[in-house]
Amino acid sequence: MRGNLLRYAIWQLRDFARERGIALMVIGLAISITFIGPMKAMSVQFTENSARQLIVTILSQVALLAAFISFNGMISNDRKLGYFRFLFSKPVSIPAYYTQLFAVFFVGYLTVFAILLALFGVVVFPIFPIGVIVYAALVFLSLGGIAFFISSLVRFDWPALGGVFLGTLLLRSVLAGRDGLAAVILAVLPPIHELLPLASVVTGGAVAPRTVIWLLGYSAFFFAAGLIVLRRRPFA
């Protein structure tokens, strides 16, 4: 069974590159050009510090959008389009298959950011990549478990994930500072608002360990819930 699962990894990576990787590159380049183009036209001379500030601005938009594109249809497409009949015609654990798919998508997502960062270094200013890659990884992992769970439940996961994201932001803005039931609701909502402070890792700033633990722990809980759904809910 493990051998069957590993054989799928190459196909999973190929599908990511074809169906998502190209789109991520195009969107990343398009957004980057809107910021970099005018500065290059004005012959702005970048230093490492100014380049880092610029890349934080770009990343705050690209990382989140790229994560949403990566998550789209992660599980639900196979159910909706009937691909599960081919995928699981051999003895393969469904939860294990989608855990591997999640990992492959994560690697593909980070690879795209590594390529974009290399291009940024050529066009603007070379930046030490660790902070950028760590930030991109945290964004993916912080949302990935929630997206995985939603995709295991519904056929149209992208609108559902967008609804959760926007609904969470709306509720936090409306209920902020209130006590009682409002405080309970705020405590259980996805901690999406904690994503913004993570950008400080790009500029060498510190991120509170509690913030990272809360984001990843919340996501991991829903990832585990998604695995339970996959184990118990029939695909057919």
C-alpha positions in Angstrom: 0.0 0.0 0.0 2.8 2.4 0.8 4.4 1.7 -2.6 1.2 2.6 -4.3 0.9 5.8 -2.3 4.5 6.9 -3.2 3.9 6.3 -6.9 1.1 8.9 -6.7 3.5 11.6 -5.4 5.0 12.2 -8.9 1.5 12.6 -10.4 0.4 14.8 -7.6 3.4 17.1 -8.1 2.9 17.2 -11.8 -0.8 18.0 -11.4 0.1 20.8 -8.9 2.6 22.3 -11.4 0.1 22.2 -14.3 -3.1 23.2 -12.5 -1.8 25.5 -9.8 1.9 26.2 -10.1 1.7 28.1 -13.4 -1.3 30.2 -12.1 0.7 31.0 -8.9 3.7 32.2 -10.9 1.5 34.4 -13.1 -0.4 36.0 -10.2 2.8 36.4 -8.2 4.6 38.1 -11.1 1.6 40.3 -12.0 1.2 41.6 -8.4 4.9 42.1 -8.0 5.1 44.1 -11.3 2.5 46.5 -10.0 4.7 47.4 -7.1 8.2 47.1 -8.7 7.4 48.5 -12.1 6.8 52.1 -11.1 9.8 52.1 -8.8 12.1 50.8 -11.5 10.7 53.5 -13.9 11.7 56.1 -11.3 15.2 54.5 -11.0 14.8 53.9 -7.3 18.0 52.6 -5.8 17.2 49.7 -3.4 19.0 48.8 -0.2 18.5 45.5 1.6 16.3 47.3 4.1 14.1 49.0 1.5 13.9 45.7 -0.6 12.7 43.8 2.5 10.0 46.4 3.2 8.9 46.1 -0.5 8.8 42.4 -0.4 6.7 42.4 2.8 4.2 44.6 1.0 4.1 42.2 -1.9 4.0 39.0 0.2 1.1 40.2 2.3 -1.0 40.0 -0.8 0.6 37.2 -2.8 1.0 34.6 0.0 -2.6 34.6 1.0 -4.0 34.6 -2.5 -1.5 31.8 -3.6 -2.6 29.7 -0.6 -6.3 30.0 -1.6 -5.5 29.0 -5.1 -3.4 26.0 -3.9 -6.3 24.8 -1.6 -9.0 25.1 -4.3 -10.5 21.6 -4.9 -7.8 19.8 -2.9 -10.2 17.0 -2.0 -13.6 18.1 -3.3 -12.5 18.0 -7.0 -11.9 14.3 -6.9 -15.4 13.7 -5.3 -17.1 16.2 -7.7 -15.5 15.0 -10.9 -15.5 11.3 -10.0 -11.7 10.9 -10.0 -11.8 8.9 -6.8 -13.0 5.8 -8.9 -9.6 5.8 -10.6 -7.4 7.0 -7.7 -8.7 4.4 -5.2 -9.1 1.4 -7.6 -6.0 0.1 -5.9 -5.6 -0.5 -2.2 -4.6 3.0 -1.0 -5.5 4.6 2.3 -7.7 7.7 1.5 -6.6 9.7 4.5 -2.9 8.9 3.7 -3.4 9.8 0.1 -4.7 13.3 0.9 -2.2 13.8 3.7 0.5 13.2 1.0 -1.3 15.5 -1.4 -1.3 18.2 1.2 2.4 17.8 1.7 3.1 17.8 -2.1 1.0 21.0 -2.5 3.0 22.6 0.4 6.3 21.8 -1.3 5.0 23.1 -4.6 3.7 26.3 -3.0 7.1 26.9 -1.4 8.9 26.1 -4.6 6.9 28.8 -6.4 7.9 31.3 -3.7 11.5 30.3 -4.0 11.5 31.0 -7.7 9.7 34.3 -7.3 12.2 35.3 -4.6 15.1 34.4 -6.9 13.6 36.6 -9.6 13.1 39.4 -7.1 16.8 39.2 -6.2 17.8 39.6 -9.9 15.4 42.5 -10.6 15.4 44.4 -7.3 17.9 43.3 -4.7 19.0 39.8 -3.4 17.3 38.9 -0.1 18.3 36.1 2.2 15.4 33.7 1.6 14.8 32.2 5.0 12.4 34.8 6.4 10.3 34.9 3.2 10.0 31.1 3.0 9.1 30.9 6.7 6.4 33.5 6.3 4.9 31.8 3.2 5.0 28.4 5.0 3.3 29.8 8.1 0.5 31.3 5.9 0.0 28.0 4.1 0.0 25.9 7.2 -2.2 28.3 9.3 -5.0 28.1 6.7 -4.3 24.7 5.3 -6.0 22.6 8.0 -9.1 24.7 7.8 -9.1 24.4 4.0 -8.5 20.6 4.2 -11.4 20.1 6.5 -13.8 22.2 4.3 -12.7 20.4 1.2 -13.4 17.1 2.8 -17.0 18.1 3.6 -18.3 20.2 0.6 -18.1 20.0 -3.2 -17.4 23.7 -3.7 -14.8 24.4 -1.1 -13.3 27.6 -2.5 -16.4 29.7 -2.0 -16.9 28.0 1.4 -13.3 28.9 2.5 -13.7 32.4 1.2 -17.0 32.7 3.2 -15.3 31.5 6.3 -12.4 34.0 5.8 -14.6 37.0 5.1 -17.1 36.0 7.7 -14.4 35.7 10.3 -13.0 39.2 9.5 -16.5 40.7 9.6 -17.4 39.1 12.9 -14.1 40.2 14.5 -14.7 43.7 13.4 -18.3 43.7 14.8 -17.7 41.8 18.0 -14.3 43.3 19.0 -14.1 44.4 22.6 -17.4 42.8 23.6 -17.9 40.4 26.5 -20.1 37.4 27.2 -21.2 35.4 24.2 -19.4 37.7 21.8 -16.1 36.9 23.6 -16.8 33.2 23.3 -17.5 33.5 19.6 -14.3 35.5 19.1 -12.3 32.9 20.9 -13.4 30.0 18.6 -13.2 31.9 15.3 -10.2 31.1 13.1 -7.3 33.3 14.2 -6.9 34.8 10.7 -6.1 38.2 12.2 -2.9 36.8 13.6 -1.5 36.3 10.1 -0.5 39.9 9.6 2.1 40.1 12.4 3.9 37.1 11.0 5.3 39.3 8.2 7.8 40.6 10.7 9.9 37.5 10.2 10.8 38.8 6.7 12.4 42.0 8.1 14.2 40.1 10.9 11.6 40.9 13.6 10.4 38.6 16.3 7.0 36.7 16.3 5.4 35.7 19.5 5.7 31.9 19.9 2.1 31.9 21.3 0.9 33.3 18.0 2.5 30.7 15.9 1.4 27.9 18.2 -2.2 29.1 18.2 -2.3 29.4 14.4 -0.7 26.1 13.7 -2.6 24.3 16.5 -5.9 25.6 15.3 -5.1 24.5 11.8 -3.9 21.1 12.9 -7.1 20.5 14.8 -9.2 20.9 11.7 -6.7 19.0 9.6 -7.2 16.0 12.0 -11.0 16.6 11.7 -10.7 16.4 7.9 -8.9 13.1 8.2 -11.7 11.7 10.3 -14.2 12.8 7.7 -12.2 11.1 5.0 -12.0 7.9 7.0 -15.7 7.7 7.8 -17.5 9.4 4.9 -17.7 7.3 1.7 -16.6 8.9 -1.5 -19.2 7.3 -3.7 
